[in-house]
């Protein structure tokens, strides 16, 4: 199977990007990172990508006349790099429906809660405030809504009585680093389809969905 060409979008440290790259290096994920894009020129994740010798693009949104103008620059960079799948790895920009439509069912995100619970920002704080006993992370396809796309993989993380936002976030992040490569591997190697709001793996062999 030819490796899928991934475009990674990040705004910060990019730890999930590094987890994907590590899985690729171990031969567990049939993909290659074709481009790492950040809207923050000084993002640690972008610096790490440079250290790894990966193609990068720093495309700050500040100074752009509007969101559409910035998204056109990002999409142009992804197209030039022949990106087939887009992976959001802590990209702190809400994407427009037009941007999402450029990669239908080929854009993936990871969120630090068991969606549909606690979408959006501060998911760990929301979990603690609601007193849930179990939280976790969700890998999902991206649609035009907020953390509302079809769920690919979830991993549960117990919430402890003494947890703070920081301690809970740290344990959830460990689960994210396992869930994201697993989800992407399944999307690339298994037969699946979206039925309504559900993503269903069909079984019956390893067939990449195109």
C-alpha positions as CSV (number, residue, x, y, z in Angstrom):
1,X,0.0,0.0,0.0
2,X,1.3,3.4,-0.9
3,X,1.8,5.6,2.2
4,X,-1.0,8.2,2.6
5,X,0.2,11.8,2.4
6,X,-0.7,13.6,5.6
7,X,-0.9,17.3,6.3
8,X,-0.7,18.2,10.0
9,X,-2.1,21.5,11.3
10,X,-1.0,22.7,14.7
11,X,-0.7,25.8,16.8
12,X,1.4,24.7,19.8
13,X,3.7,22.0,21.0
14,X,2.3,19.4,18.6
15,X,2.6,16.3,20.8
16,X,-0.1,14.4,18.9
17,X,1.8,15.3,15.7
18,X,4.9,13.7,17.2
19,X,2.9,10.6,18.2
20,X,1.8,10.2,14.6
21,X,5.3,10.6,13.4
22,X,6.6,8.1,15.9
23,X,3.9,5.6,14.8
24,X,5.0,6.1,11.2
25,X,8.7,5.6,12.1
26,X,7.8,2.3,13.9
27,X,6.0,1.1,10.7
28,X,2.6,1.0,12.5
29,X,1.0,3.7,10.3
30,X,1.1,3.5,6.5
31,X,1.5,7.2,6.0
32,X,4.1,10.0,5.5
33,X,3.8,13.5,6.8
34,X,3.9,15.6,3.6
35,X,3.6,19.0,5.4
36,X,3.3,20.5,8.9
37,X,1.4,23.8,8.9
38,X,1.1,26.3,11.8
39,X,-0.7,29.6,12.2
40,X,1.9,30.4,14.9
41,X,5.4,31.0,13.5
42,X,7.0,30.2,16.8
43,X,5.0,27.1,17.6
44,X,7.2,24.4,19.3
45,X,5.6,21.8,17.1
46,X,6.8,23.6,14.0
47,X,10.3,23.8,15.3
48,X,10.2,20.0,16.1
49,X,9.1,19.3,12.6
50,X,12.0,21.2,11.2
51,X,14.4,19.2,13.4
52,X,12.9,16.0,12.0
53,X,13.5,17.2,8.5
54,X,9.8,17.4,7.6
55,X,8.4,20.0,5.2
56,X,6.9,22.9,7.1
57,X,4.8,26.1,6.4
58,X,4.4,28.9,8.9
59,X,1.3,30.8,7.9
60,X,0.3,33.2,10.6
61,X,-3.3,34.3,10.6
62,X,-2.5,37.7,12.1
63,X,-2.3,40.4,9.4
64,X,-4.6,38.5,7.1
65,X,-7.7,40.6,6.0
66,X,-10.1,37.8,7.0
67,X,-10.5,34.1,7.8
68,X,-11.2,33.2,4.2
69,X,-7.9,34.7,3.1
70,X,-5.9,32.8,5.6
71,X,-7.6,29.5,4.8
72,X,-6.9,30.0,1.1
73,X,-3.2,30.2,1.9
74,X,-3.4,27.1,4.1
75,X,-5.3,25.1,1.5
76,X,-2.9,26.2,-1.3
77,X,0.0,24.9,0.8
78,X,-1.8,21.6,1.4
79,X,-2.6,21.2,-2.3
80,X,1.0,22.0,-3.4
81,X,2.2,19.3,-1.0
82,X,-0.2,16.8,-2.5
83,X,-1.8,16.2,0.9
84,X,-4.5,13.5,1.0
85,X,-5.5,13.6,4.6
86,X,-5.5,16.5,7.1
87,X,-4.8,15.8,10.7
88,X,-5.6,18.5,13.3
89,X,-3.1,18.4,16.2
90,X,-4.0,21.2,18.5
91,X,-4.9,23.7,15.7
92,X,-6.5,26.5,17.6
93,X,-8.5,27.9,14.7
94,X,-12.2,27.1,14.0
95,X,-12.3,26.0,10.4
96,X,-14.9,27.2,8.0
97,X,-17.4,24.8,6.2
98,X,-15.6,25.7,2.9
99,X,-12.3,24.6,4.3
100,X,-13.7,21.3,5.7
101,X,-15.4,20.6,2.4
102,X,-12.0,20.6,0.6
103,X,-11.2,17.3,2.4
104,X,-14.6,15.6,2.8
105,X,-14.2,12.6,5.3
106,X,-10.5,13.0,5.1
107,X,-10.0,15.5,7.9
108,X,-9.4,14.1,11.4
109,X,-9.3,15.7,14.8
110,X,-8.7,14.6,18.4
111,X,-10.5,16.1,21.4
112,X,-9.9,15.6,25.1
113,X,-13.3,14.3,26.1
114,X,-15.6,11.5,25.3
115,X,-17.7,13.3,22.8
116,X,-20.4,14.3,22.5
117,X,-19.8,15.3,26.1
118,X,-17.8,18.6,26.6
119,X,-17.1,19.8,23.1
120,X,-15.1,23.0,22.6
121,X,-12.5,24.6,24.8
122,X,-11.6,23.6,28.4
123,X,-13.0,20.1,28.2
124,X,-11.1,18.9,31.3
125,X,-12.5,21.8,33.3
126,X,-16.0,21.0,32.1
127,X,-15.5,17.3,33.1
128,X,-14.4,18.2,36.6
129,X,-17.2,20.8,37.1
130,X,-19.8,18.2,36.1
131,X,-18.3,15.6,38.4
132,X,-18.0,12.9,35.8
133,X,-16.2,9.7,36.9
134,X,-14.9,8.9,33.5
135,X,-13.5,11.2,30.8
136,X,-11.1,10.4,27.9
137,X,-10.4,11.4,24.3
138,X,-12.1,11.1,21.0
139,X,-10.8,10.9,17.5
140,X,-13.4,12.0,15.0
141,X,-13.8,13.1,11.4
142,X,-14.2,16.8,11.0
143,X,-17.5,18.2,9.8
144,X,-18.8,21.8,9.7
145,X,-19.9,21.7,13.4
146,X,-17.9,22.0,16.6
147,X,-16.4,18.6,17.5
148,X,-19.5,17.0,16.0
149,X,-18.1,14.8,13.3
150,X,-18.4,11.0,13.2
151,X,-16.5,9.2,16.0
152,X,-13.6,6.9,14.9
153,X,-12.0,5.9,18.2
154,X,-12.5,6.7,21.9
155,X,-10.4,5.9,24.9
156,X,-11.7,6.2,28.5
157,X,-9.7,7.8,31.3
158,X,-10.9,7.6,34.9
159,X,-11.3,10.8,36.8
160,X,-9.8,10.8,40.2
161,X,-11.1,12.6,43.3
162,X,-7.9,14.6,43.6
163,X,-7.6,15.5,39.9
164,X,-7.0,19.0,38.8
165,X,-7.4,20.2,35.2
166,X,-3.6,19.7,34.8
167,X,-3.4,16.2,36.1
168,X,-6.5,15.0,34.2
169,X,-5.2,16.7,31.0
170,X,-1.9,14.9,31.4
171,X,-3.5,11.5,31.7
172,X,-5.9,12.2,28.8
173,X,-2.9,13.3,26.7
174,X,-1.3,9.9,27.2
175,X,-4.4,8.2,25.9
176,X,-4.5,10.7,22.9
177,X,-1.1,9.6,21.8
178,X,-2.3,6.0,21.6
179,X,-5.8,6.8,20.1
180,X,-4.7,9.1,17.3
181,X,-2.4,6.7,15.5
182,X,-4.8,3.8,16.0
183,X,-7.7,5.7,14.5
184,X,-5.7,6.9,11.5
185,X,-4.4,3.5,10.9
186,X,-7.9,2.0,10.9
187,X,-9.2,4.8,8.6
188,X,-6.3,4.1,6.1
189,X,-6.4,0.3,6.2
190,X,-9.9,-0.8,6.9
191,X,-13.1,-0.6,4.9
192,X,-15.6,1.9,6.4
193,X,-18.5,4.2,5.7
194,X,-20.4,6.9,7.4
195,X,-24.1,6.2,8.1
196,X,-25.8,9.2,9.4
197,X,-23.7,10.4,12.3
198,X,-22.0,7.0,12.7
199,X,-18.7,5.8,11.2
200,X,-19.0,2.1,10.7
201,X,-16.0,-0.2,10.1
202,X,-17.2,-3.0,7.8
203,X,-14.6,-5.7,8.3
204,X,-13.8,-8.2,5.5
205,X,-10.2,-7.3,4.8
206,X,-7.9,-4.3,4.7
207,X,-9.2,-1.9,2.1
208,X,-8.2,1.7,2.0
209,X,-11.2,4.0,1.5
210,X,-10.7,6.5,-1.2
